[in-house]
């Protein structure tokens, strides 16, 4: 048997970007010739999302394309195959309701020459909404369905495994910490430049994890039942110490909660009661326009000088013991909003927590993953959360996660759930005894199966002799509708087409937006906060489908809620794009001037 492929480490860009960060980004290449983009990571999105030219309008600054990580020019990619305008399935419980231009193209995971894989004909979405200021690299493994119910498109992670690029559908990730400094570098002559160079970038490993980035806790958590919010843990407590002269830690979370983990969301969403404790403890000011907690300069300086430590304790459930403790310096919460953020005119300090309207909104976002390393194993439906370690000049230590049925385990392979194997030689007598016992067991099992088969056959024959002749007259009560509203070949309980049989997999369905097929300039509103005053903010660059202008409510077709919407037919020809030519590569936003580096990439790369 061929050896399993090794895990893939994706190099970060070394730039720190975003209008609510700064955050560590990664390179993602799209199209032919390749256009490169700087994107963030999402643990729940299942496709790559790339900002398109509609995402920068005339009123935006001239450097908008660069600030948004580069814009994907669909017209210049020979392998782009457009599908249409569909809903973006992302944290709608948090108030994100946006659309994207979906299609298929070649995806390169990292820069050329780094050994990162390239896959053709991958489903992806072009986004314009400033709700997602940078593009997202989705690590979710669920397939996407844009057309009919029985024709899903595999996710990027699934295709990587099926094409033998990674050993399993798994990953290890931490968001990076721009506030972390190395003692060795601090001894350099130029303190300012040393601090800028020594921020600890994010880490992404596909098909395994980097053991050098965290301290293993030996605790794992099962996936939650909701496949769209599967990485759920019990947040049992949050405390802070060092904020005052008292040696007693201050409790910040009144009651334990179950919360979802997703790097695609920047802030931490907590119960309002917890947010009020944070307000009083840290002297925060709630801004109803942005629904964020702003920090004035006086409070900011005082909090930095204290340099308190916050501790998040996690467990498998709200009442059990705490298995994991993640500690944060106050600097992890010392983030900035730039003038690119809606409602903000100048760079402003803020504290990254949000008021949740209900328990479906509890989320540990990217802020949490600055100090936490997550290992997700979709082969075993389990994951672990571990405290990061920051060691000077640490050597990368990649570990594979092999699928459960892998026959060759080696010392370099493991999973986020501990597995031990042992084997001992059997004596000849033992083998003979096992053989006799096994033969008797197989014979007995065969007799039982045959007996069951004949009894079932006789029962079916008796039932067929008593079938009512009026069945056809009552067929409306239970019918297969091959072309009706419920979709092809679905089981219906009445003439109205109510679906009574759910799809058997976890495919992600997107509702087609039937309109002009592009991004309109008309305003579309989304909720910044679903509780309280229900403040709404316009996102002017979002599409405005005809159906939305008529006031219809669109719902994504999902087997989770049992109330599917219609699926629009996909227009156009979706022939397989040609292979990516090695000499056809350009760069979108070829020069990025950020706080860290200037990237000069040309066609010769």
Secondary structure, DSSP 4 states (H G I P E B T S, - for coil): -PPPPPPEEEPEEEEEE-SSS-EEEEEEEETTTBEEEEEEEESS--SEEEEBGGGS-TTS-TTHHHHTT--B-GGG-TT-EEEEEEE--S-GGGT---EEEEEEEEEESS-TTTT--EEEEEEEEEE--TTSSSEEEE-----EESS-TT--B--HHHHHHHTTSSSSSEEEEE--BTT---HHHHTSS-HHHHHHHT-B--EEEESEEEGGGEE-----EEPPS-GGG--EEEEEEEEEESSSS-SSPEE--SS-EEEEE-TTS-SEEEEHHHHHHHHHHHT-EEETTTTEEE--HHHHHHHHHH--EEEEEEESSSSS---EEEEEEGGGG-EEE-TTSTT-SS-EEEE-EEEESSGGG-EE-TTGGGTEEEEEETTTTEEEEEEE---TTPPP-EEE---TT-S---TTB--SS-------PPPHHHHHHHHHHHHHHHHHHHHHHHHHHHHHHHHHHHHHTT--TTTGGGGGGSEEESSSTT-TTEEESSTT--B-S--SS-PEE--B--SSSS--SS--EEES-SSTT--EEE-TTS---HHHHTTPPP----TTTS-----PPPPS--PPPPPPPTT-B--TT---B-SS-B----TT-
